[in-house]
Amino acid sequence: MTEVPLISLFDALLADLDGVVYAGQHAIPGAVDSLQQLEGLGIGLGYVTNNASRTPAQVAAHLRELGAPADDDQVVSSSQAAAELLASLVAPEHGC
């Protein structure tokens, strides 16, 4: 019986950033290598952060500087999630 790697059961991975992929300006040991391997296996990558002090593009640039595969649209911040939730709950006003 051949064992199937657990990750092969999934299409994508959402990675928390601060303290998981990096701590401040430095990568967590093994994180970048793991992300590169996942990308090589065709596993979709998404990055989530509750730190809204930088834009998703800035965060993606930081990830790339560390050697992690990251496009700007792969990063989602808590402020983006909150704005989308709010927009889905509140009807837009007309005439403003």
C-alpha positions in Angstrom: 0.0 0.0 0.0 1.4 3.3 -1.1 1.0 6.3 1.2 -0.3 9.5 -0.4 1.2 12.8 0.9 -1.5 14.7 2.8 -0.9 17.8 0.7 -1.9 16.0 -2.4 -5.5 15.9 -1.1 -5.7 19.7 -1.4 -5.8 22.2 -4.2 -4.5 25.1 -2.3 -2.9 26.3 0.9 -3.6 29.5 2.8 -0.6 30.5 4.8 -0.8 32.9 7.7 2.2 35.3 7.5 3.5 36.9 10.7 5.1 34.2 12.9 4.4 31.4 10.3 6.1 32.5 7.1 8.1 35.4 8.5 8.9 37.2 11.7 9.6 40.8 11.0 12.0 41.1 8.1 13.2 37.4 8.4 11.8 34.2 7.1 10.9 31.4 9.6 13.4 28.6 9.0 12.0 26.1 6.4 9.0 28.2 5.4 10.2 29.6 2.1 11.6 26.2 1.0 8.2 24.6 1.8 6.3 27.2 -0.1 8.6 26.8 -3.1 8.0 23.0 -3.0 4.3 23.5 -2.9 4.4 25.8 -5.9 6.5 23.2 -7.7 3.7 20.6 -7.0 1.1 22.9 -8.5 -0.6 23.6 -5.1 -2.2 27.0 -5.2 -0.8 29.4 -2.6 -2.6 32.2 -0.8 -1.3 34.4 2.0 -3.4 35.9 4.7 -2.5 38.5 7.3 -4.3 40.4 10.1 -1.7 43.2 9.8 -3.2 45.9 7.6 -0.2 48.3 7.9 1.0 47.4 4.4 -0.7 46.9 1.1 -1.0 43.4 -0.3 1.5 44.5 -3.0 4.0 45.5 -0.3 3.5 42.2 1.5 3.9 40.2 -1.7 7.1 42.2 -2.5 8.5 41.3 1.0 7.6 37.6 0.4 9.5 37.7 -3.0 12.5 39.4 -1.3 12.6 36.4 1.1 12.5 34.0 -1.9 8.8 32.9 -1.5 6.6 32.6 -4.6 4.1 35.4 -4.3 2.0 37.6 -6.7 0.3 40.7 -5.4 -3.2 39.1 -5.8 -2.2 36.2 -3.6 -2.2 38.3 -0.5 -5.3 39.2 1.5 -5.3 41.4 4.5 -7.9 41.7 7.3 -8.8 45.2 6.1 -9.7 43.7 2.7 -11.8 41.0 4.2 -13.6 43.5 6.5 -14.3 45.8 3.6 -15.8 43.0 1.5 -17.9 41.8 4.4 -19.2 45.3 5.0 -20.0 45.8 1.3 -22.0 42.6 1.3 -24.0 43.7 4.3 -24.7 47.4 3.6 -26.5 48.5 0.5 -24.8 51.4 -1.3 -26.4 54.8 -1.0 -27.5 56.6 -4.1 -27.3 60.3 -4.7 -24.1 61.0 -2.7 
